[in-house]
Amino acid sequence: MMDWVNGSFMSMLASDLLRLPSSPSPHLTSAFLAALLVSITCGSLGCYVVIRRMAFIGDAMAHTILPGLVLAAMLGWSLALGGLFAGLLAAIGIGWLAGRGQLREDTAIGVLFTAMFALGIVLSSSGTGAERLGEMLFGDLAAIGWPDLGLLTGIAAASIAILFLLHKELELASCDPAYAEVIGIRTHRLRYALLITLALAIVAGVQAVGVLLTAALLVTPAAAASLLTRNLPHMMLLAVAIAAACSAVGLGAAVELGIAAGPAIVLACTAAFGAAWSIAMLRRR
């Protein structure tokens, strides 16, 4: 098994990563629309990830959807559908384990995400879905078709609707959870709602930047926005704008320079964070 991991598995990853860059194609429009939808989903939810200090959860849940992606590839289904099923299952599992009072939430996350990520690697070792493993790990915007766009649109709409309906409760529970409990807000239900919405956002993010980089798309634009404003609605709008701009820049760089779109988007987000940090430092001085 170790020989396979060190040999053919790494060779396959390297070849898939080199194959991910693509030249301009007729799918460029759908790729741009997908990047925009992902930016809306991840940018808005990422603000809650940042202010609630849930960056580790975002990264962990991105890994938990790998078995769903592999099973979808093996069965010839849409990767987004497989990831959605696994993500919702992981969100419910994390919420259930953390809600029992026996384990802290970060411990429950650590147990589930390592187990499910390992399961995804084991399933991919069968070879049936291995040829799409690079797409799952690193993303491939060029492979997104119009049916995938429909699903991404539904995910974006559902995420925004949940955040809009629960905005007051989520904001209060994020800033002062003890007071929220005192006035009767059921924070454990909010945890479930947020985890499920996070699963939706991660499924959308995987389409753009893959499992390994999705946490950056969730956290980095929101972290940049948090340096520029403390007003949560303004922060969400700014995070969406930063994510959308960086997605467009990263996609353009991928087309012009022949590099992978996912890492290019993440690097653009990192550059935006650096600019926001510089502005914040200048304001402080």
PyMOL commands that set and color helices and strands:
alter all, ss='L'
color gray80, all
select helices_A, chain A and resi 2-19+28-51+55-64+66-75+79-99+105-124+130-138+141-143+146-165+167-175+177-182+187-209+214-228+232-257+261-284
alter helices_A, ss='H'
color red, helices_A
deselect
rebuild
show_as cartoon
